[in-house]
């Protein structure tokens, strides 16, 4: 069966949510740390803006800071995990800015459930989803 270009292929829903994120990526020389914000997030991965390029398949150590939300999560929460870079492309109109898509490679099952609940809550409260081709939710440009 071939992909029609419109059908959503991602396993997890995502939301255009901005979260603070600490990122540590391995290069050939050393480990580099950076603070950034996500552009969108799902329980499978994220899409963000960065000020340096990362090669595809670069392993990333991540620390997300989530705000309190809903009735069940009254305290902020930190989620530590690992991801791998899927793509990192320059932003044409911005010098030294890149858009990075990554998928999670190590995320505890409890944290994945938490991310799924956070994204669901965010979409419900903010009415948020990526608007893509033919008006289909979830067919925008993002990871996982």
The first five atom37 places (N, CA, C, CB, O) and aatype in JSON, in Angstrom:
{
  "aatype": [20, 20, 20, 20, 20, 20, 20, 20, 20, 20, 20, 20, 20, 20, 20, 20, 20, 20, 20, 20, 20, 20, 20, 20, 20, 20, 20, 20, 20, 20, 20, 20, 20, 20, 20, 20, 20, 20, 20, 20, 20, 20, 20, 20, 20, 20, 20, 20, 20, 20, 20, 20, 20, 20, 20, 20, 20, 20, 20, 20, 20, 20, 20, 20, 20, 20, 20, 20, 20, 20, 20, 20, 20, 20, 20, 20, 20, 20, 20, 20, 20, 20, 20, 20, 20, 20, 20, 20, 20, 20, 20, 20, 20, 20, 20, 20, 20, 20, 20, 20, 20, 20, 20, 20, 20, 20, 20, 20, 20, 20, 20, 20, 20, 20, 20, 20, 20, 20, 20, 20, 20, 20, 20, 20, 20, 20, 20, 20, 20, 20, 20, 20, 20, 20, 20, 20, 20, 20, 20, 20, 20, 20, 20, 20],
  "atom_mask": [
    [1, 1, 1, 1, 1],
    [1, 1, 1, 1, 1],
    [1, 1, 1, 1, 1],
    [1, 1, 1, 1, 1],
    [1, 1, 1, 1, 1],
    [1, 1, 1, 1, 1],
    [1, 1, 1, 1, 1],
    [1, 1, 1, 1, 1],
    [1, 1, 1, 1, 1],
    [1, 1, 1, 1, 1],
    [1, 1, 1, 1, 1],
    [1, 1, 1, 1, 1],
    [1, 1, 1, 1, 1],
    [1, 1, 1, 1, 1],
    [1, 1, 1, 1, 1],
    [1, 1, 1, 1, 1],
    [1, 1, 1, 1, 1],
    [1, 1, 1, 1, 1],
    [1, 1, 1, 1, 1],
    [1, 1, 1, 1, 1],
    [1, 1, 1, 1, 1],
    [1, 1, 1, 1, 1],
    [1, 1, 1, 1, 1],
    [1, 1, 1, 1, 1],
    [1, 1, 1, 1, 1],
    [1, 1, 1, 1, 1],
    [1, 1, 1, 1, 1],
    [1, 1, 1, 1, 1],
    [1, 1, 1, 1, 1],
    [1, 1, 1, 1, 1],
    [1, 1, 1, 1, 1],
    [1, 1, 1, 1, 1],
    [1, 1, 1, 1, 1],
    [1, 1, 1, 1, 1],
    [1, 1, 1, 1, 1],
    [1, 1, 1, 1, 1],
    [1, 1, 1, 1, 1],
    [1, 1, 1, 1, 1],
    [1, 1, 1, 1, 1],
    [1, 1, 1, 1, 1],
    [1, 1, 1, 1, 1],
    [1, 1, 1, 1, 1],
    [1, 1, 1, 1, 1],
    [1, 1, 1, 1, 1],
    [1, 1, 1, 1, 1],
    [1, 1, 1, 1, 1],
    [1, 1, 1, 1, 1],
    [1, 1, 1, 1, 1],
    [1, 1, 1, 1, 1],
    [1, 1, 1, 1, 1],
    [1, 1, 1, 1, 1],
    [1, 1, 1, 1, 1],
    [1, 1, 1, 1, 1],
    [1, 1, 1, 1, 1],
    [1, 1, 1, 1, 1],
    [1, 1, 1, 1, 1],
    [1, 1, 1, 1, 1],
    [1, 1, 1, 1, 1],
    [1, 1, 1, 1, 1],
    [1, 1, 1, 1, 1],
    [1, 1, 1, 1, 1],
    [1, 1, 1, 1, 1],
    [1, 1, 1, 1, 1],
    [1, 1, 1, 1, 1],
    [1, 1, 1, 1, 1],
    [1, 1, 1, 1, 1],
    [1, 1, 1, 1, 1],
    [1, 1, 1, 1, 1],
    [1, 1, 1, 1, 1],
    [1, 1, 1, 1, 1],
    [1, 1, 1, 1, 1],
    [1, 1, 1, 1, 1],
    [1, 1, 1, 1, 1],
    [1, 1, 1, 1, 1],
    [1, 1, 1, 1, 1],
    [1, 1, 1, 1, 1],
    [1, 1, 1, 1, 1],
    [1, 1, 1, 1, 1],
    [1, 1, 1, 1, 1],
    [1, 1, 1, 1, 1],
    [1, 1, 1, 1, 1],
    [1, 1, 1, 1, 1],
    [1, 1, 1, 1, 1],
    [1, 1, 1, 1, 1],
    [1, 1, 1, 1, 1],
    [1, 1, 1, 1, 1],
    [1, 1, 1, 1, 1],
    [1, 1, 1, 1, 1],
    [1, 1, 1, 1, 1],
    [1, 1, 1, 1, 1],
    [1, 1, 1, 1, 1],
    [1, 1, 1, 1, 1],
    [1, 1, 1, 1, 1],
    [1, 1, 1, 1, 1],
    [1, 1, 1, 1, 1],
    [1, 1, 1, 1, 1],
    [1, 1, 1, 1, 1],
    [1, 1, 1, 1, 1],
    [1, 1, 1, 1, 1],
    [1, 1, 1, 1, 1],
    [1, 1, 1, 1, 1],
    [1, 1, 1, 1, 1],
    [1, 1, 1, 1, 1],
    [1, 1, 1, 1, 1],
    [1, 1, 1, 1, 1],
    [1, 1, 1, 1, 1],
    [1, 1, 1, 1, 1],
    [1, 1, 1, 1, 1],
    [1, 1, 1, 1, 1],
    [1, 1, 1, 1, 1],
    [1, 1, 1, 1, 1],
    [1, 1, 1, 1, 1],
    [1, 1, 1, 1, 1],
    [1, 1, 1, 1, 1],
    [1, 1, 1, 1, 1],
    [1, 1, 1, 1, 1],
    [1, 1, 1, 1, 1],
    [1, 1, 1, 1, 1],
    [1, 1, 1, 1, 1],
    [1, 1, 1, 1, 1],
    [1, 1, 1, 1, 1],
    [1, 1, 1, 1, 1],
    [1, 1, 1, 1, 1],
    [1, 1, 1, 1, 1],
    [1, 1, 1, 1, 1],
    [1, 1, 1, 1, 1],
    [1, 1, 1, 1, 1],
    [1, 1, 1, 1, 1],
    [1, 1, 1, 1, 1],
    [1, 1, 1, 1, 1],
    [1, 1, 1, 1, 1],
    [1, 1, 1, 1, 1],
    [1, 1, 1, 1, 1],
    [1, 1, 1, 1, 1],
    [1, 1, 1, 1, 1],
    [1, 1, 1, 1, 1],
    [1, 1, 1, 1, 1],
    [1, 1, 1, 1, 1],
    [1, 1, 1, 1, 1],
    [1, 1, 1, 1, 1],
    [1, 1, 1, 1, 1],
    [1, 1, 1, 1, 1],
    [1, 1, 1, 1, 1],
    [1, 1, 1, 1, 1]
  ],
  "atom_positions": [
    [[0.85, -1.17, 0.0], [0.0, 0.0, 0.0], [0.89, 1.23, 0.0], [-0.96, 0.0, 1.22], [1.84, 1.3, 0.78]],
    [[0.62, 2.19, -0.84], [1.44, 3.39, -0.92], [0.79, 4.54, -0.15], [1.67, 3.79, -2.39], [-0.42, 4.54, 0.09]],
    [[1.61, 5.5, 0.24], [1.14, 6.65, 0.98], [0.58, 7.67, 0.02], [2.27, 7.26, 1.83], [1.21, 7.96, -1.0]],
    [[-0.61, 8.23, 0.31], [-1.28, 9.17, -0.59], [-0.83, 10.62, -0.41], [-2.76, 9.08, -0.41], [-1.29, 11.51, -1.13]],
    [[0.06, 10.88, 0.57], [0.55, 12.23, 0.8], [-0.35, 13.07, 1.69], [0.72, 12.92, -0.51], [0.04, 14.16, 2.1]],
    [[-1.55, 12.59, 2.0], [-2.48, 13.35, 2.84], [-2.8, 12.65, 4.15], [-3.77, 13.59, 2.09], [-3.07, 13.31, 5.15]],
    [[-2.77, 11.33, 4.17], [-3.13, 10.57, 5.34], [-2.08, 10.75, 6.43], [-3.29, 9.1, 5.0], [-0.88, 10.66, 6.16]],
    [[-2.53, 11.0, 7.65], [-1.63, 11.16, 8.78], [-0.94, 9.83, 9.07], [-2.38, 11.67, 10.03], [-1.6, 8.8, 9.22]],
    [[0.4, 9.86, 9.16], [1.16, 8.65, 9.41], [1.75, 8.61, 10.82], [2.26, 8.51, 8.39], [2.32, 7.6, 11.22]],
    [[1.63, 9.68, 11.55], [2.22, 9.73, 12.88], [1.39, 8.91, 13.87], [2.34, 11.18, 13.37], [0.17, 8.84, 13.77]],
    [[2.08, 8.3, 14.81], [1.44, 7.46, 15.81], [0.78, 8.29, 16.91], [2.45, 6.52, 16.42], [-0.25, 7.89, 17.46]],
    [[1.39, 9.45, 17.25], [0.91, 10.26, 18.36], [0.44, 11.63, 17.88], [2.01, 10.43, 19.4], [1.07, 12.23, 17.01]],
    [[-0.66, 12.12, 18.44], [-1.09, 13.49, 18.11], [-0.07, 14.49, 18.64], [-2.5, 13.79, 18.7], [0.66, 14.2, 19.58]],
    [[-0.03, 15.67, 18.04], [0.91, 16.69, 18.48], [0.2, 18.03, 18.61], [2.1, 16.8, 17.51], [-0.91, 18.22, 18.11]],
    [[0.87, 18.95, 19.29], [0.32, 20.29, 19.49], [1.42, 21.31, 19.29], [-0.31, 20.43, 20.91], [2.6, 21.03, 19.54]],
    [[1.04, 22.47, 18.83], [1.99, 23.57, 18.63], [2.2, 24.28, 19.96], [1.47, 24.58, 17.55], [1.74, 25.4, 20.17]],
    [[2.9, 23.62, 20.84], [3.13, 24.12, 22.19], [4.59, 24.53, 22.34], [2.74, 23.05, 23.25], [5.49, 23.86, 21.84]],
    [[4.82, 25.62, 23.02], [6.18, 26.09, 23.29], [6.55, 25.73, 24.72], [6.31, 27.62, 23.05], [5.92, 26.17, 25.68]],
    [[7.59, 24.92, 24.85], [8.1, 24.5, 26.14], [9.59, 24.79, 26.21], [7.83, 23.0, 26.38], [10.3, 24.73, 25.21]],
    [[10.06, 25.11, 27.4], [11.49, 25.26, 27.61], [12.13, 23.87, 27.59], [11.79, 26.01, 28.95], [11.58, 22.91, 28.13]],
    [[13.28, 23.8, 26.97], [13.94, 22.51, 26.76], [15.43, 22.7, 26.88], [13.56, 21.91, 25.4], [16.0, 23.59, 26.25]],
    [[16.07, 21.86, 27.67], [17.53, 21.81, 27.7], [17.96, 20.66, 26.83], [18.09, 21.66, 29.17], [17.42, 19.56, 26.93]],
    [[18.92, 20.92, 25.98], [19.35, 19.93, 25.0], [20.85, 19.77, 25.1], [18.93, 20.34, 23.57], [21.59, 20.75, 25.2]],
    [[21.3, 18.54, 25.08], [22.72, 18.25, 25.06], [22.97, 17.27, 23.93], [23.22, 17.67, 26.43], [22.5, 16.14, 23.96]],
    [[23.71, 17.73, 22.92], [23.97, 16.89, 21.75], [25.43, 16.49, 21.67], [23.56, 17.6, 20.48], [26.32, 17.25, 22.05]],
    [[25.66, 15.3, 21.19], [27.03, 14.83, 21.03], [27.54, 15.18, 19.65], [27.12, 13.31, 21.27], [26.9, 14.87, 18.64]],
    [[28.69, 15.83, 19.6], [29.38, 16.05, 18.34], [30.64, 15.22, 18.39], [29.69, 17.58, 18.1], [30.91, 14.55, 19.39]],
    [[31.43, 15.25, 17.34], [32.68, 14.49, 17.34], [33.66, 15.04, 18.37], [33.31, 14.52, 15.96], [34.48, 14.29, 18.89]],
    [[33.57, 16.34, 18.66], [34.52, 16.97, 19.56], [34.12, 16.86, 21.03], [34.69, 18.42, 19.2], [34.95, 16.57, 21.88]],
    [[32.83, 17.1, 21.33], [32.41, 17.16, 22.73], [30.89, 17.16, 22.82], [32.98, 18.41, 23.42], [30.19, 17.12, 21.81]],
    [[30.41, 17.21, 24.03], [28.98, 17.36, 24.27], [28.7, 18.85, 24.39], [28.51, 16.59, 25.57], [29.41, 19.56, 25.1]],
    [[27.67, 19.32, 23.69], [27.3, 20.73, 23.7], [25.9, 20.87, 24.28], [27.38, 21.34, 22.29], [25.01, 20.09, 23.96]],
    [[25.71, 21.89, 25.13], [24.41, 22.13, 25.75], [23.78, 23.38, 25.15], [24.55, 22.26, 27.28], [24.47, 24.29, 24.71]],
    [[22.45, 23.4, 25.15], [21.71, 24.56, 24.64], [20.34, 24.61, 25.31], [21.56, 24.51, 23.09], [19.79, 23.58, 25.69]],
    [[19.8, 25.81, 25.44], [18.43, 26.02, 25.92], [17.62, 26.46, 24.71], [18.36, 27.08, 27.1], [18.09, 27.29, 23.93]],
    [[16.43, 25.94, 24.54], [15.59, 26.32, 23.41], [14.14, 26.09, 23.72], [15.99, 25.55, 22.15], [13.79, 25.64, 24.81]],
    [[13.28, 26.4, 22.75], [11.85, 26.18, 22.88], [11.37, 25.27, 21.77], [11.08, 27.51, 22.86], [11.83, 25.36, 20.63]],
    [[10.44, 24.39, 22.11], [9.82, 23.55, 21.09], [8.86, 24.4, 20.27], [9.09, 22.34, 21.72], [8.34, 25.4, 20.75]],
    [[8.62, 23.99, 19.03], [7.59, 24.57, 18.18], [6.36, 23.69, 18.18], [8.11, 24.78, 16.74], [5.23, 24.17, 18.12]],
    [[6.58, 22.37, 18.25], [5.48, 21.45, 18.49], [6.02, 20.18, 19.12], [4.73, 21.13, 17.19], [7.22, 19.91, 19.08]],
    [[5.12, 19.41, 19.7], [5.5, 18.29, 20.55], [4.47, 17.19, 20.45], [5.67, 18.74, 22.0], [3.28, 17.45, 20.34]],
    [[4.94, 15.95, 20.5], [4.08, 14.78, 20.63], [4.79, 13.79, 21.53], [3.74, 14.15, 19.24], [5.93, 14.02, 21.94]],
    [[4.13, 12.69, 21.85], [4.76, 11.66, 22.66], [5.77, 10.86, 21.84], [3.7, 10.73, 23.24], [6.44, 9.97, 22.37]],
    [[5.88, 11.16, 20.55], [6.84, 10.48, 19.69], [8.06, 11.32, 19.36], [6.17, 10.06, 18.43], [9.1, 10.77, 18.97]],
    [[7.96, 12.65, 19.5], [9.08, 13.5, 19.17], [8.72, 14.97, 19.24], [9.6, 13.17, 17.8], [7.68, 15.33, 19.79]],
    [[9.57, 15.81, 18.69], [9.35, 17.25, 18.76], [10.0, 17.95, 17.57], [9.89, 17.82, 20.08], [10.8, 17.36, 16.85]],
    [[9.63, 19.2, 17.4], [10.14, 20.08, 16.35], [10.51, 21.37, 17.05], [9.09, 20.3, 15.18], [9.71, 21.89, 17.83]],
    [[11.7, 21.91, 16.79], [12.13, 23.1, 17.5], [13.03, 23.97, 16.63], [12.85, 22.73, 18.79], [13.46, 23.57, 15.55]],
    [[13.28, 25.16, 17.12], [14.19, 26.09, 16.48], [15.5, 26.08, 17.27], [13.58, 27.53, 16.4], [15.48, 26.18, 18.5]],
    [[16.62, 25.97, 16.58], [17.94, 25.97, 17.22], [18.86, 26.95, 16.49], [18.56, 24.54, 17.22], [18.59, 27.34, 15.36]],
    [[19.94, 27.34, 17.16], [20.87, 28.3, 16.57], [22.14, 27.66, 16.05], [21.23, 29.35, 17.59], [23.1, 28.36, 15.72]],
    [[22.16, 26.36, 15.96], [23.27, 25.65, 15.31], [22.73, 24.4, 14.65], [24.39, 25.3, 16.33], [21.67, 23.89, 15.01]],
    [[23.47, 23.93, 13.68], [23.06, 22.75, 12.94], [23.46, 21.47, 13.67], [23.67, 22.76, 11.53], [24.51, 21.41, 14.32]],
    [[22.61, 20.45, 13.57], [22.92, 19.11, 14.06], [22.8, 18.15, 12.9], [21.98, 18.7, 15.24], [21.88, 18.26, 12.1]],
    [[23.71, 17.22, 12.8], [23.66, 16.2, 11.75], [22.53, 15.21, 12.05], [25.02, 15.46, 11.63], [22.25, 14.92, 13.21]],
    [[21.88, 14.69, 11.0], [20.9, 13.63, 11.22], [21.55, 12.47, 11.99], [20.32, 13.12, 9.87], [22.73, 12.18, 11.81]],
    [[20.77, 11.84, 12.82], [21.15, 10.72, 13.68], [22.01, 11.12, 14.87], [21.89, 9.7, 12.86], [22.51, 10.25, 15.59]],
    [[22.19, 12.43, 15.11], [22.87, 12.88, 16.32], [22.0, 12.54, 17.52], [23.17, 14.42, 16.26], [20.8, 12.81, 17.53]],
    [[22.62, 11.94, 18.53], [21.88, 11.61, 19.76], [21.8, 12.86, 20.64], [22.56, 10.43, 20.52], [22.77, 13.6, 20.79]],
    [[20.61, 13.06, 21.22], [20.38, 14.23, 22.06], [19.91, 13.79, 23.44], [19.35, 15.16, 21.41], [19.04, 12.93, 23.57]],
    [[20.48, 14.38, 24.47], [19.98, 14.24, 25.84], [19.08, 15.43, 26.1], [21.16, 14.14, 26.9], [19.49, 16.57, 25.85]],
    [[17.88, 15.21, 26.6], [16.88, 16.28, 26.72], [16.32, 16.37, 28.13], [15.76, 16.07, 25.73], [16.22, 15.37, 28.85]],
    [[15.94, 17.59, 28.49], [15.23, 17.83, 29.74], [14.12, 18.83, 29.45], [16.2, 18.35, 30.87], [14.4, 20.01, 29.24]],
    [[12.89, 18.37, 29.45], [11.71, 19.22, 29.23], [11.19, 19.71, 30.58], [10.59, 18.45, 28.45], [11.24, 18.98, 31.57]],
    [[10.71, 20.94, 30.62], [10.06, 21.48, 31.8], [8.6, 21.76, 31.44], [10.79, 22.78, 32.32], [8.31, 22.64, 30.63]],
    [[7.69, 21.0, 32.05], [6.26, 21.13, 31.78], [5.6, 21.95, 32.88], [5.6, 19.75, 31.66], [5.93, 21.79, 34.06]],
    [[4.66, 22.82, 32.51], [3.9, 23.55, 33.54], [2.85, 22.63, 34.15], [3.23, 24.82, 32.93], [2.53, 21.58, 33.6]],
    [[2.32, 23.04, 35.3], [1.18, 22.33, 35.87], [0.03, 22.44, 34.87], [0.77, 22.92, 37.28], [-0.09, 23.44, 34.16]],
    [[-0.82, 21.39, 34.81], [-1.98, 21.45, 33.91], [-3.08, 20.53, 34.41], [-1.58, 21.07, 32.47], [-2.82, 19.55, 35.11]],
    [[-4.29, 20.87, 34.04], [-5.44, 20.04, 34.39], [-5.59, 19.85, 35.89], [-5.32, 18.7, 33.72], [-4.94, 20.52, 36.69]],
    [[-6.47, 18.92, 36.25], [-6.73, 18.65, 37.66], [-5.75, 17.65, 38.27], [-8.13, 18.13, 37.83], [-5.53, 17.65, 39.48]],
    [[-5.17, 16.8, 37.42], [-4.32, 15.73, 37.93], [-2.85, 16.12, 38.08], [-4.42, 14.55, 37.04], [-2.09, 15.43, 38.75]],
    [[-2.45, 17.22, 37.46], [-1.03, 17.61, 37.46], [-0.91, 19.04, 37.94], [-0.41, 17.45, 36.04], [-0.79, 19.97, 37.14]],
    [[-0.94, 19.21, 39.25], [-0.96, 20.54, 39.85], [0.42, 21.13, 40.07], [-1.7, 20.49, 41.16], [0.54, 22.28, 40.5]],
    [[1.46, 20.37, 39.8], [2.84, 20.85, 39.98], [3.58, 20.76, 38.64], [3.58, 20.01, 41.07], [3.31, 19.87, 37.83]],
    [[4.52, 21.68, 38.39], [5.37, 21.55, 37.2], [6.13, 20.23, 37.25], [6.36, 22.75, 37.09], [6.34, 19.66, 38.32]],
    [[6.52, 19.75, 36.08], [7.22, 18.46, 36.02], [8.35, 18.53, 35.01], [6.23, 17.32, 35.64], [8.24, 19.18, 33.97]],
    [[9.43, 17.86, 35.34], [10.58, 17.75, 34.45], [10.61, 16.34, 33.88], [11.91, 18.09, 35.2], [10.43, 15.37, 34.61]],
    [[10.83, 16.23, 32.58], [10.94, 14.93, 31.92], [12.3, 14.86, 31.23], [9.77, 14.7, 30.89], [12.61, 15.7, 30.38]],
    [[13.09, 13.88, 31.61], [14.39, 13.66, 30.98], [14.27, 12.47, 30.04], [15.52, 13.43, 32.04], [13.66, 11.46, 30.38]],
    [[14.88, 12.61, 28.86], [14.77, 11.55, 27.85], [15.89, 11.71, 26.83], [13.39, 11.57, 27.15], [16.73, 12.6, 26.94]],
    [[15.9, 10.84, 25.85], [16.85, 10.91, 24.75], [16.09, 10.88, 23.43], [17.88, 9.76, 24.82], [15.0, 10.3, 23.33]],
    [[16.69, 11.51, 22.42], [16.09, 11.54, 21.09], [17.21, 11.48, 20.06], [15.21, 12.82, 20.88], [18.39, 11.62, 20.39]],
    [[16.82, 11.27, 18.82], [17.77, 11.29, 17.71], [17.25, 12.29, 16.67], [17.96, 9.86, 17.08], [16.05, 12.36, 16.41]],
    [[18.17, 13.05, 16.09], [17.82, 14.05, 15.09], [17.37, 13.36, 13.81], [19.01, 15.0, 14.81], [18.08, 12.5, 13.29]],
    [[16.2, 13.73, 13.31], [15.69, 13.22, 12.04], [16.15, 14.14, 10.91], [14.14, 13.11, 12.06], [16.64, 13.68, 9.88]],
    [[15.99, 15.45, 11.13], [16.46, 16.42, 10.14], [16.74, 17.74, 10.84], [15.43, 16.6, 9.0], [16.17, 18.02, 11.9]],
    [[17.6, 18.53, 10.25], [17.92, 19.86, 10.76], [18.17, 20.73, 9.53], [19.17, 19.85, 11.74], [19.17, 20.56, 8.83]],
    [[17.25, 21.67, 9.29], [17.29, 22.46, 8.06], [17.43, 23.94, 8.38], [16.03, 22.21, 7.21], [16.83, 24.42, 9.34]],
    [[18.2, 24.68, 7.58], [18.33, 26.12, 7.83], [17.02, 26.85, 7.58], [19.43, 26.71, 6.94], [16.23, 26.46, 6.72]],
    [[16.81, 27.92, 8.35], [15.67, 28.79, 8.14], [16.14, 29.87, 7.17], [15.12, 29.41, 9.51], [17.0, 30.68, 7.55]],
    [[15.62, 29.92, 5.95], [16.15, 30.8, 4.91], [16.24, 32.28, 5.31], [15.31, 30.69, 3.69], [17.23, 32.94, 5.01]],
    [[15.22, 32.78, 5.98], [15.2, 34.21, 6.29], [15.96, 34.58, 7.56], [13.79, 34.66, 6.42], [16.04, 35.75, 7.92]],
    [[16.54, 33.58, 8.26], [17.23, 33.86, 9.52], [18.61, 33.22, 9.53], [16.4, 33.35, 10.72], [18.74, 31.99, 9.48]],
    [[19.64, 34.05, 9.58], [21.03, 33.57, 9.6], [21.31, 32.83, 10.91], [22.02, 34.76, 9.42], [20.95, 33.32, 11.98]],
    [[21.93, 31.67, 10.83], [22.29, 30.84, 11.99], [21.08, 30.35, 12.78], [23.2, 31.62, 12.91], [21.16, 30.18, 14.0]],
    [[19.97, 30.13, 12.11], [18.8, 29.52, 12.73], [18.4, 28.29, 11.92], [17.61, 30.54, 12.83], [18.42, 28.3, 10.69]],
    [[18.05, 27.23, 12.64], [17.71, 25.96, 12.02], [16.44, 25.42, 12.65], [18.86, 24.95, 12.15], [16.11, 25.75, 13.79]],
    [[15.73, 24.58, 11.91], [14.56, 23.87, 12.43], [14.96, 22.41, 12.55], [13.29, 24.04, 11.49], [15.41, 21.79, 11.59]],
    [[14.8, 21.87, 13.74], [15.25, 20.53, 14.06], [14.05, 19.65, 14.39], [16.26, 20.54, 15.23], [13.2, 20.02, 15.2]],
    [[13.98, 18.5, 13.76], [12.96, 17.49, 14.06], [13.66, 16.29, 14.66], [12.13, 17.09, 12.77], [14.69, 15.85, 14.14]],
    [[13.12, 15.76, 15.74], [13.74, 14.62, 16.41], [12.66, 13.67, 16.92], [14.66, 15.08, 17.57], [11.54, 14.08, 17.21]],
    [[13.03, 12.4, 17.04], [12.11, 11.41, 17.63], [12.74, 10.85, 18.89], [11.77, 10.27, 16.61], [13.96, 10.69, 18.98]],
    [[11.89, 10.55, 19.85], [12.37, 10.02, 21.11], [12.86, 8.59, 20.94], [11.27, 10.08, 22.18], [12.21, 7.77, 20.3]],
    [[14.03, 8.31, 21.51], [14.58, 6.95, 21.48], [14.59, 6.33, 22.86], [15.98, 6.96, 20.9], [14.61, 5.11, 23.0]],
    [[14.59, 7.16, 23.89], [14.49, 6.67, 25.27], [13.57, 7.61, 26.03], [15.91, 6.56, 25.96], [13.92, 8.76, 26.31]],
    [[12.4, 7.1, 26.35], [11.39, 7.85, 27.09], [10.62, 6.84, 27.93], [10.44, 8.67, 26.13], [9.98, 5.94, 27.38]],
    [[10.66, 6.97, 29.24], [9.97, 6.03, 30.12], [8.49, 5.98, 29.76], [10.15, 6.44, 31.61], [7.9, 6.98, 29.37]],
    [[7.89, 4.81, 29.9], [6.47, 4.63, 29.57], [5.6, 5.62, 30.34], [6.03, 3.18, 29.87], [4.65, 6.16, 29.78]],
    [[5.91, 5.85, 31.6], [5.14, 6.82, 32.4], [5.27, 8.23, 31.83], [5.63, 6.8, 33.87], [4.3, 8.98, 31.81]],
    [[6.47, 8.59, 31.37], [6.67, 9.91, 30.77], [5.97, 10.04, 29.43], [8.16, 10.2, 30.6], [5.44, 11.1, 29.1]],
    [[5.94, 8.96, 28.65], [5.23, 8.98, 27.37], [3.73, 9.18, 27.6], [5.49, 7.66, 26.58], [3.08, 9.94, 26.87]],
    [[3.18, 8.51, 28.61], [1.76, 8.71, 28.96], [1.53, 10.16, 29.39], [1.33, 7.72, 30.11], [0.53, 10.78, 29.02]],
    [[2.45, 10.69, 30.17], [2.35, 12.08, 30.63], [2.34, 13.03, 29.44], [3.51, 12.43, 31.59], [1.5, 13.93, 29.37]],
    [[3.26, 12.85, 28.49], [3.31, 13.69, 27.29], [2.01, 13.58, 26.5], [4.5, 13.3, 26.4], [1.48, 14.58, 26.03]],
    [[1.5, 12.36, 26.36], [0.24, 12.15, 25.64], [-0.89, 12.91, 26.33], [-0.1, 10.65, 25.56], [-1.7, 13.55, 25.65]],
    [[-0.95, 12.85, 27.65], [-1.99, 13.58, 28.38], [-1.8, 15.08, 28.26], [-1.98, 13.17, 29.85], [-2.78, 15.82, 28.11]],
    [[-0.55, 15.55, 28.33], [-0.3, 16.99, 28.2], [-0.72, 17.49, 26.83], [1.19, 17.29, 28.44], [-1.4, 18.52, 26.73]],
    [[-0.34, 16.8, 25.78], [-0.7, 17.2, 24.41], [-2.22, 17.19, 24.25], [-0.04, 16.26, 23.36], [-2.79, 18.11, 23.66]],
    [[-2.89, 16.15, 24.77], [-4.35, 16.09, 24.68], [-5.0, 17.25, 25.41], [-4.85, 14.78, 25.25], [-5.92, 17.88, 24.89]],
    [[-4.51, 17.54, 26.62], [-5.04, 18.68, 27.38], [-4.81, 19.98, 26.63], [-4.39, 18.75, 28.78], [-5.71, 20.81, 26.53]],
    [[-3.6, 20.16, 26.11], [-3.27, 21.4, 25.41], [-4.16, 21.6, 24.19], [-1.78, 21.39, 24.98], [-4.68, 22.69, 23.96]],
    [[-4.35, 20.54, 23.42], [-5.2, 20.63, 22.23], [-6.64, 20.92, 22.6], [-5.13, 19.34, 21.43], [-7.32, 21.68, 21.91]],
    [[-7.11, 20.33, 23.69], [-8.49, 20.57, 24.12], [-8.68, 22.01, 24.59], [-8.88, 19.59, 25.24], [-9.66, 22.65, 24.22]],
    [[-7.77, 22.5, 25.38], [-7.88, 23.85, 25.94], [-7.63, 24.93, 24.89], [-6.9, 24.03, 27.09], [-8.33, 25.94, 24.86]],
    [[-6.65, 24.71, 24.03], [-6.25, 25.73, 23.05], [-6.79, 25.47, 21.65], [-4.76, 25.8, 22.99], [-6.57, 26.27, 20.74]],
    [[-7.5, 24.35, 21.47], [-8.04, 24.03, 20.15], [-6.94, 23.91, 19.13], [-9.03, 25.09, 19.71], [-7.11, 24.29, 17.97]],
    [[-5.81, 23.38, 19.54], [-4.62, 23.41, 18.72], [-4.36, 22.1, 17.99], [-3.43, 23.74, 19.58], [-4.39, 21.03, 18.59]],
    [[-4.12, 22.19, 16.71], [-3.56, 21.1, 15.93], [-2.93, 21.71, 14.7], [-4.64, 20.04, 15.56], [-3.29, 22.81, 14.28]],
    [[-1.98, 21.0, 14.11], [-1.32, 21.47, 12.9], [-2.3, 21.36, 11.75], [-0.02, 20.66, 12.6], [-2.89, 20.29, 11.54]],
    [[-2.5, 22.42, 11.0], [-3.38, 22.4, 9.83], [-2.5, 22.1, 8.62], [-4.15, 23.77, 9.66], [-1.56, 22.84, 8.33]],
    [[-2.81, 21.03, 7.91], [-1.96, 20.63, 6.81], [-2.69, 20.61, 5.48], [-1.37, 19.28, 7.07], [-3.71, 21.28, 5.32]],
    [[-2.17, 19.87, 4.57], [-2.72, 19.77, 3.23], [-4.18, 19.32, 3.29], [-1.9, 18.8, 2.38], [-4.54, 18.47, 4.11]],
    [[-4.98, 19.87, 2.45], [-6.4, 19.54, 2.34], [-7.14, 19.73, 3.66], [-6.57, 18.12, 1.86], [-8.19, 19.13, 3.87]],
    [[-6.58, 20.58, 4.56], [-7.23, 20.86, 5.82], [-7.23, 19.71, 6.79], [-8.62, 21.28, 5.57], [-8.02, 19.71, 7.74]],
    [[-6.38, 18.72, 6.6], [-6.35, 17.58, 7.48], [-5.53, 17.88, 8.71], [-5.8, 16.38, 6.76], [-4.38, 18.32, 8.59]],
    [[-6.07, 17.65, 9.92], [-5.28, 17.83, 11.12], [-4.07, 16.9, 11.07], [-6.13, 17.57, 12.39], [-4.16, 15.75, 10.64]],
    [[-2.95, 17.43, 11.53], [-1.78, 16.58, 11.69], [-0.95, 16.38, 10.45], [-2.19, 15.29, 12.18], [-0.04, 15.55, 10.48]],
    [[-1.2, 17.08, 9.36], [-0.36, 16.86, 8.18], [0.63, 17.99, 7.97], [-1.23, 16.69, 6.95], [1.17, 18.15, 6.88]],
    [[0.86, 18.79, 9.01], [1.86, 19.86, 8.96], [3.26, 19.31, 9.08], [1.61, 20.89, 10.07], [3.43, 18.09, 9.11]],
    [[4.27, 20.17, 9.15], [5.66, 19.73, 9.18], [6.15, 19.57, 10.6], [6.55, 20.72, 8.43], [6.41, 20.56, 11.29]],
    [[6.28, 18.34, 11.05], [6.78, 18.11, 12.39], [7.29, 16.69, 12.52], [5.7, 18.4, 13.43], [7.09, 15.84, 11.64]],
    [[7.94, 16.45, 13.63], [8.47, 15.12, 13.9], [7.45, 14.28, 14.65], [9.77, 15.2, 14.68], [6.61, 14.8, 15.38]],
    [[7.56, 12.97, 14.45], [6.83, 11.97, 15.18], [5.43, 12.39, 15.42], [7.49, 11.67, 16.47], [4.65, 11.65, 16.03]]
  ]
}
